[in-house]
């Protein structure tokens, strides 16, 4: 890897990490201050949605991305 390519990779990687950190901070602050004001009932259905939805969304995104790559090749 050339010196300039390596610096570009590190800059891109650092930028991604900083963006993810900022997003996580915003979500955390929103949960802390806005979350308690929401009137969400504590039911089994709500808990299942909260637990399973992130995994389902990531799974769907990965399947979609794989399908897109398969179509291009």
C-alpha atoms as an extended CHARMM CRD file, in Angstrom:
* protein
*
        73  EXT
         1         1  UNK       CA              0.0000000000        0.0000000000        0.0000000000  PROA      1               0.0000000000
         2         2  UNK       CA              1.3910000000        3.3960000000       -0.9430000000  PROA      2               0.0000000000
         3         3  UNK       CA              1.9060000000        6.0820000000        1.6830000000  PROA      3               0.0000000000
         4         4  UNK       CA             -0.8560000000        8.3470000000        0.3640000000  PROA      4               0.0000000000
         5         5  UNK       CA             -3.3250000000        5.4580000000        0.0190000000  PROA      5               0.0000000000
         6         6  UNK       CA             -2.5630000000        4.4300000000        3.6030000000  PROA      6               0.0000000000
         7         7  UNK       CA             -3.2000000000        7.9580000000        4.9320000000  PROA      7               0.0000000000
         8         8  UNK       CA             -6.4220000000        8.1900000000        2.9500000000  PROA      8               0.0000000000
         9         9  UNK       CA             -7.5600000000        4.8550000000        4.3770000000  PROA      9               0.0000000000
        10        10  UNK       CA             -6.7710000000        5.9530000000        7.9300000000  PROA      10              0.0000000000
        11        11  UNK       CA             -8.5490000000        9.2780000000        7.4290000000  PROA      11              0.0000000000
        12        12  UNK       CA            -11.6090000000        7.5170000000        6.0540000000  PROA      12              0.0000000000
        13        13  UNK       CA            -11.5580000000        4.9600000000        8.8580000000  PROA      13              0.0000000000
        14        14  UNK       CA            -11.1720000000        7.6370000000       11.5310000000  PROA      14              0.0000000000
        15        15  UNK       CA            -13.9780000000        9.6750000000        9.9990000000  PROA      15              0.0000000000
        16        16  UNK       CA            -16.2840000000        6.6630000000       10.0380000000  PROA      16              0.0000000000
        17        17  UNK       CA            -15.4790000000        5.9600000000       13.6740000000  PROA      17              0.0000000000
        18        18  UNK       CA            -16.1420000000        9.5870000000       14.6140000000  PROA      18              0.0000000000
        19        19  UNK       CA            -19.4570000000        9.5870000000       12.7200000000  PROA      19              0.0000000000
        20        20  UNK       CA            -20.5570000000        6.3860000000       14.4540000000  PROA      20              0.0000000000
        21        21  UNK       CA            -19.5380000000        7.8100000000       17.8370000000  PROA      21              0.0000000000
        22        22  UNK       CA            -21.5220000000       10.9920000000       17.1600000000  PROA      22              0.0000000000
        23        23  UNK       CA            -24.5850000000        9.0220000000       16.0580000000  PROA      23              0.0000000000
        24        24  UNK       CA            -24.3850000000        6.7780000000       19.1360000000  PROA      24              0.0000000000
        25        25  UNK       CA            -24.1210000000        9.8630000000       21.3570000000  PROA      25              0.0000000000
        26        26  UNK       CA            -27.1860000000       11.4680000000       19.7700000000  PROA      26              0.0000000000
        27        27  UNK       CA            -29.2190000000        8.2770000000       20.1470000000  PROA      27              0.0000000000
        28        28  UNK       CA            -28.1010000000        7.8810000000       23.7600000000  PROA      28              0.0000000000
        29        29  UNK       CA            -29.0450000000       11.4520000000       24.6480000000  PROA      29              0.0000000000
        30        30  UNK       CA            -32.4080000000       11.0570000000       22.9020000000  PROA      30              0.0000000000
        31        31  UNK       CA            -33.1340000000        7.8720000000       24.8420000000  PROA      31              0.0000000000
        32        32  UNK       CA            -32.1240000000        9.4740000000       28.1240000000  PROA      32              0.0000000000
        33        33  UNK       CA            -34.1030000000       12.6990000000       27.7950000000  PROA      33              0.0000000000
        34        34  UNK       CA            -36.9240000000       11.9710000000       25.3540000000  PROA      34              0.0000000000
        35        35  UNK       CA            -37.5070000000        8.2870000000       26.0770000000  PROA      35              0.0000000000
        36        36  UNK       CA            -39.0290000000        8.6190000000       29.5610000000  PROA      36              0.0000000000
        37        37  UNK       CA            -41.6100000000       11.0740000000       28.2110000000  PROA      37              0.0000000000
        38        38  UNK       CA            -42.9590000000        8.5560000000       25.6950000000  PROA      38              0.0000000000
        39        39  UNK       CA            -46.0030000000        6.6020000000       26.7720000000  PROA      39              0.0000000000
        40        40  UNK       CA            -44.9410000000        3.1510000000       25.5750000000  PROA      40              0.0000000000
        41        41  UNK       CA            -46.7630000000        0.3410000000       27.3700000000  PROA      41              0.0000000000
        42        42  UNK       CA            -44.6110000000       -2.4280000000       28.8420000000  PROA      42              0.0000000000
        43        43  UNK       CA            -46.0890000000       -5.3790000000       26.9610000000  PROA      43              0.0000000000
        44        44  UNK       CA            -44.5130000000       -8.5090000000       25.5600000000  PROA      44              0.0000000000
        45        45  UNK       CA            -45.2680000000       -7.3730000000       22.0180000000  PROA      45              0.0000000000
        46        46  UNK       CA            -43.3710000000       -4.1040000000       22.4600000000  PROA      46              0.0000000000
        47        47  UNK       CA            -40.3950000000       -5.9260000000       23.9730000000  PROA      47              0.0000000000
        48        48  UNK       CA            -40.2760000000       -8.4030000000       21.0890000000  PROA      48              0.0000000000
        49        49  UNK       CA            -40.3930000000       -5.5860000000       18.5670000000  PROA      49              0.0000000000
        50        50  UNK       CA            -37.6220000000       -3.6830000000       20.3560000000  PROA      50              0.0000000000
        51        51  UNK       CA            -35.4030000000       -6.7670000000       20.5910000000  PROA      51              0.0000000000
        52        52  UNK       CA            -35.9850000000       -8.3220000000       17.1700000000  PROA      52              0.0000000000
        53        53  UNK       CA            -36.4010000000       -5.2820000000       14.9180000000  PROA      53              0.0000000000
        54        54  UNK       CA            -32.7120000000       -4.2260000000       14.7810000000  PROA      54              0.0000000000
        55        55  UNK       CA            -31.5950000000       -7.7540000000       13.8510000000  PROA      55              0.0000000000
        56        56  UNK       CA            -34.3110000000       -8.0570000000       11.2250000000  PROA      56              0.0000000000
        57        57  UNK       CA            -33.4040000000       -4.7030000000        9.6860000000  PROA      57              0.0000000000
        58        58  UNK       CA            -29.7030000000       -5.5910000000        9.5090000000  PROA      58              0.0000000000
        59        59  UNK       CA            -30.5480000000       -8.9870000000        8.0390000000  PROA      59              0.0000000000
        60        60  UNK       CA            -32.7420000000       -7.4090000000        5.3820000000  PROA      60              0.0000000000
        61        61  UNK       CA            -30.0460000000       -4.8550000000        4.5650000000  PROA      61              0.0000000000
        62        62  UNK       CA            -27.4440000000       -7.6180000000        4.1530000000  PROA      62              0.0000000000
        63        63  UNK       CA            -29.7520000000       -9.7010000000        1.9680000000  PROA      63              0.0000000000
        64        64  UNK       CA            -30.5230000000       -6.6530000000       -0.1880000000  PROA      64              0.0000000000
        65        65  UNK       CA            -26.8380000000       -5.7960000000       -0.5030000000  PROA      65              0.0000000000
        66        66  UNK       CA            -25.9630000000       -9.3740000000       -1.4410000000  PROA      66              0.0000000000
        67        67  UNK       CA            -28.7360000000       -9.4070000000       -4.0230000000  PROA      67              0.0000000000
        68        68  UNK       CA            -27.4340000000       -6.1500000000       -5.5020000000  PROA      68              0.0000000000
        69        69  UNK       CA            -23.9040000000       -7.5760000000       -5.7600000000  PROA      69              0.0000000000
        70        70  UNK       CA            -25.2330000000      -10.7850000000       -7.2930000000  PROA      70              0.0000000000
        71        71  UNK       CA            -27.1150000000       -8.7900000000       -9.9580000000  PROA      71              0.0000000000
        72        72  UNK       CA            -23.9800000000       -6.8190000000      -10.8680000000  PROA      72              0.0000000000
        73        73  UNK       CA            -21.8200000000       -9.9020000000      -11.4290000000  PROA      73              0.0000000000
